[in-house]
Amino acid sequence: MVDPAPSKLKNVEDRELEITWDDGVVTTALYRDLRAACPCAACVNEWTGERTLDPAAVNPAVKPASVSLMGNYAVKFEWNDGHD
């Protein structure tokens, strides 16, 4: 079984991202939740896996400066708070 991949991204009211998957399923996620869950090395300790970004510290008005599909499965965000 192959995992679905994102095929279309849509901004919804500057608050959330709507993702259409290649299997036809549509999901949405709030931008703040996506930013708070960032898995990068600046937000999660690479050695321990401990989250170093306090989700409560993420501005509720955060939104992407840009969003793009990367490869066959990933979504790349550049945030208006300077993070990417």
N, CA and C of each residue as an Amber inpcrd file, in Angstrom:
protein
   252
   0.8350000  -1.1880000   0.0000000   0.0000000   0.0000000   0.0000000
   0.8790000   1.2510000   0.0000000   0.5590000   2.1910000  -0.8500000
   1.3130000   3.4330000  -0.9630000   0.5610000   4.5270000  -0.2090000
   1.2900000   5.3040000   0.5870000   0.6670000   6.4130000   1.3120000
   0.2520000   7.4960000   0.3300000  -0.8750000   8.1620000   0.6220000
  -1.2800000   9.2570000  -0.2640000  -0.2940000  10.4130000  -0.1870000
  -0.2170000  11.1660000  -1.2690000   0.6640000  12.3340000  -1.3500000
  -0.1940000  13.5660000  -1.5840000   0.2560000  14.7330000  -1.0970000
  -0.5170000  15.9520000  -1.3620000  -0.4500000  16.3070000  -2.8410000
  -1.5930000  16.7060000  -3.3950000  -1.6040000  17.0810000  -4.8080000
  -2.0130000  18.5380000  -5.0240000  -2.6840000  19.1460000  -4.0320000
  -3.1110000  20.5330000  -4.1680000  -3.1440000  21.1760000  -2.7810000
  -2.6850000  22.4260000  -2.7100000  -2.6930000  23.1970000  -1.4660000
  -3.5380000  24.4460000  -1.6770000  -4.3370000  24.7980000  -0.6560000
  -5.1870000  25.9800000  -0.7780000  -5.2210000  26.7180000   0.5590000
  -5.0130000  28.0320000   0.5100000  -5.1280000  28.8850000   1.6830000
  -6.6110000  29.1180000   1.9710000  -7.0050000  28.9440000   3.2390000
  -8.3930000  29.1700000   3.6330000  -8.4280000  30.2830000   4.6750000
  -8.9380000  31.4310000   4.2650000  -9.1450000  32.5870000   5.1490000
  -7.8990000  32.9970000   5.9330000  -6.7210000  32.7910000   5.3730000
  -5.4580000  33.1580000   6.0190000  -5.2770000  32.5270000   7.4000000
  -6.0000000  31.4270000   7.6620000  -5.9040000  30.7570000   8.9680000
  -5.5030000  29.2930000   8.8560000  -5.8430000  28.7010000   7.7180000
  -5.5970000  27.2700000   7.6260000  -5.2480000  26.8440000   6.2040000
  -4.6520000  25.6770000   6.1410000  -4.2410000  25.0920000   4.8750000
  -5.1730000  23.9360000   4.5540000  -5.7230000  23.9690000   3.3530000
  -6.5200000  22.8490000   2.8650000  -5.6320000  22.0300000   1.9380000
  -5.5360000  20.7420000   2.2100000  -4.7040000  19.8410000   1.4120000
  -5.6050000  18.8290000   0.7120000  -5.4890000  18.7730000  -0.5980000
  -6.1570000  17.7270000  -1.3620000  -5.1030000  16.6640000  -1.6480000
  -5.3990000  15.4350000  -1.2820000  -4.4680000  14.3170000  -1.4550000
  -4.7620000  13.6160000  -2.7650000  -3.7740000  12.9050000  -3.2780000
  -3.9520000  12.2680000  -4.5860000  -4.9790000  11.1420000  -4.5760000
  -5.4630000  10.7480000  -3.3850000  -6.5320000   9.7540000  -3.3200000
  -7.9130000  10.4150000  -3.2230000  -7.9370000  11.7820000  -3.3310000
  -9.1930000  12.5130000  -3.3190000  -9.6300000  13.0340000  -1.9580000
  -9.0050000  12.5980000  -0.8920000  -9.3460000  13.0650000   0.4510000
  -8.8740000  14.5070000   0.6170000  -9.6940000  15.3330000   1.2880000
  -9.3440000  16.7220000   1.5680000  -9.2760000  16.8940000   3.0850000
  -8.1670000  17.4700000   3.5650000  -8.0080000  17.7390000   4.9890000
  -7.6210000  19.1980000   5.1800000  -7.8470000  19.7080000   6.3940000
  -7.4320000  21.0680000   6.7140000  -6.6540000  21.0590000   8.0220000
  -5.7730000  22.0480000   8.1640000  -4.9930000  22.2090000   9.3950000
  -4.7700000  23.6930000   9.6200000  -4.9250000  24.1220000  10.8700000
  -4.6570000  25.5120000  11.2150000  -3.1670000  25.7920000  11.0710000
  -2.8340000  26.9630000  10.5330000  -1.4270000  27.3280000  10.3640000
  -0.6840000  27.3120000  11.7000000  -1.3100000  27.8190000  12.7530000
  -0.6430000  27.8530000  14.0560000  -0.2870000  26.4410000  14.5180000
  -1.1940000  25.4850000  14.3090000  -0.9160000  24.1010000  14.7050000
   0.2390000  23.5170000  13.8870000   0.2650000  23.8270000  12.5950000
   1.3540000  23.3420000  11.7470000   2.6910000  23.9240000  12.1920000
   2.7210000  25.2280000  12.4690000   3.9640000  25.8830000  12.9180000
   4.4160000  25.3180000  14.2550000   3.4720000  25.0980000  15.1860000
   3.8080000  24.5790000  16.5140000   4.3320000  23.1450000  16.4530000
   3.9660000  22.3990000  15.4120000   4.3780000  21.0040000  15.2780000
   5.6170000  20.8260000  14.4030000   6.2960000  21.9060000  14.0640000
   7.4650000  21.8360000  13.1910000   8.4670000  20.7950000  13.7090000
   8.9110000  19.8800000  12.8450000   9.8420000  18.8380000  13.2760000
  11.3160000  19.1480000  13.0230000  11.6370000  20.3850000  12.6470000
  13.0250000  20.6900000  12.2740000  13.9490000  20.7090000  13.4940000
  15.2400000  20.7480000  13.2320000  16.2520000  20.7140000  14.2920000
  16.2310000  21.9480000  15.1840000  15.6790000  23.0520000  14.7050000
  15.5750000  24.2480000  15.5410000  14.4000000  24.1440000  16.5200000
  13.4600000  23.2590000  16.2320000  12.2550000  23.1210000  17.0620000
  12.2360000  21.8390000  17.8890000  13.0770000  20.8820000  17.5090000
  13.1720000  19.5990000  18.2150000  14.6420000  19.2440000  18.3510000
  15.0700000  18.8740000  19.5660000  16.4520000  18.4730000  19.7940000
  16.7580000  17.2190000  18.9790000  17.7650000  17.3120000  18.1240000
  18.1060000  16.1890000  17.2290000  18.5460000  14.9390000  17.9720000
  19.1330000  15.1020000  19.1410000  19.6880000  13.9590000  19.8770000
  18.6610000  13.3140000  20.7920000  17.8260000  14.1110000  21.4300000
  16.8900000  13.5650000  22.4110000  15.4690000  13.4480000  21.8860000
  15.1530000  14.1790000  20.8150000  13.7860000  14.1960000  20.3070000
  12.8690000  15.1230000  21.1020000  13.4350000  15.7930000  22.1150000
  12.6420000  16.7060000  22.9440000  12.2850000  17.9640000  22.1510000
  11.0270000  18.3690000  22.2580000  10.5730000  19.5840000  21.5890000
  11.1880000  20.7750000  22.3030000  11.8820000  21.6280000  21.5550000
  12.4940000  22.8310000  22.1280000  11.6410000  24.0630000  21.8740000
  10.7530000  23.9850000  20.9050000   9.8150000  25.0710000  20.6460000
   8.6120000  24.8890000  21.5610000   8.3190000  25.8860000  22.3810000
   7.1300000  25.8680000  23.2240000   5.9400000  26.2300000  22.3480000
   4.9990000  25.3150000  22.1350000   3.8510000  25.6190000  21.2720000
   3.0730000  26.8560000  21.7340000   3.0760000  27.1290000  23.0160000
   2.3700000  28.3020000  23.5380000   3.0340000  29.6040000  23.0850000
   4.2970000  29.5240000  22.6760000   5.0310000  30.7080000  22.2450000
   4.7650000  31.0630000  20.7770000   4.0710000  30.1910000  20.0550000
   3.7890000  30.4460000  18.6410000   2.6470000  31.4600000  18.5430000
   2.8990000  32.5320000  17.8160000   1.9050000  33.5820000  17.6380000
   0.6450000  33.0070000  16.9910000  -0.5270000  33.2380000  17.5710000
  -1.7640000  32.7190000  16.9720000  -2.0180000  33.2330000  15.5570000
  -1.4190000  34.3600000  15.1980000  -1.6160000  34.9350000  13.8630000
  -0.5580000  34.4840000  12.8630000   0.2920000  33.5270000  13.2260000
   1.3340000  33.0680000  12.3070000   0.6880000  32.4810000  11.0510000
   1.3260000  32.7590000   9.9280000   0.8730000  32.1860000   8.6560000
   2.0710000  32.0730000   7.7350000   1.9730000  31.2490000   6.7290000
   3.1050000  31.0830000   5.8330000   3.2860000  32.2750000   4.9020000
   4.5410000  32.6400000   4.6930000   4.8780000  33.6040000   3.6550000
   4.8390000  32.8870000   2.3110000   5.1530000  31.5780000   2.3260000
   5.0260000  30.7530000   1.1210000   4.8390000  29.2900000   1.5300000
   4.1690000  28.5610000   0.6620000   3.9260000  27.1290000   0.8450000
   4.1550000  26.4730000  -0.5050000   4.8850000  25.3580000  -0.5030000
   5.1070000  24.6710000  -1.7740000   5.2090000  23.1680000  -1.5500000
   4.8440000  22.4310000  -2.5790000   5.0080000  20.9790000  -2.5500000
   6.4690000  20.6620000  -2.8150000   7.0050000  19.7060000  -2.0790000
   8.4040000  19.2910000  -2.2360000   8.4380000  17.8030000  -2.5600000
   8.9510000  17.4770000  -3.6940000   9.0450000  16.0730000  -4.0710000
   7.6690000  15.4370000  -4.1780000   7.5860000  14.1710000  -3.7710000
   6.3380000  13.4200000  -3.9150000   5.4910000  13.3730000  -2.6560000
   5.9710000  13.9410000  -1.5410000   5.2180000  13.7420000  -0.3160000
   5.2670000  14.8990000   0.6770000   6.1550000  15.8460000   0.5220000
   6.3700000  16.8670000   1.5500000   5.8040000  18.2220000   1.1610000
   5.5740000  19.0330000   2.1990000   5.1370000  20.4130000   2.0280000
   6.1640000  21.2900000   2.7270000   6.6640000  22.3060000   2.0320000
   7.6530000  23.2300000   2.5940000   6.9710000  24.5460000   2.9450000
   7.2270000  25.0020000   4.1820000   6.6750000  26.2650000   4.6560000
   7.7930000  27.2610000   4.9050000   7.5640000  28.4800000   4.5430000
   8.3670000  29.6240000   4.9930000   7.3760000  30.5000000   5.7280000
   7.6120000  30.7040000   7.0290000   6.6390000  31.3720000   7.8940000
   6.9070000  32.8720000   8.0000000   5.8440000  33.6240000   8.2830000
   5.9910000  35.0810000   8.4330000   6.6920000  35.4620000   9.7310000
   7.0080000  34.4870000  10.5830000   7.8010000  34.7760000  11.7840000
   9.2900000  34.5500000  11.5300000   9.6580000  34.2870000  10.2540000
  11.0610000  34.1210000   9.8850000  11.5400000  32.6860000   9.8840000
  10.7140000  31.7540000  10.3180000  11.1200000  30.3490000  10.3770000
  10.8110000  29.6660000   9.0430000  11.6340000  28.6740000   8.6830000
  11.3120000  27.8350000   7.5120000  11.8580000  26.4530000   7.7220000
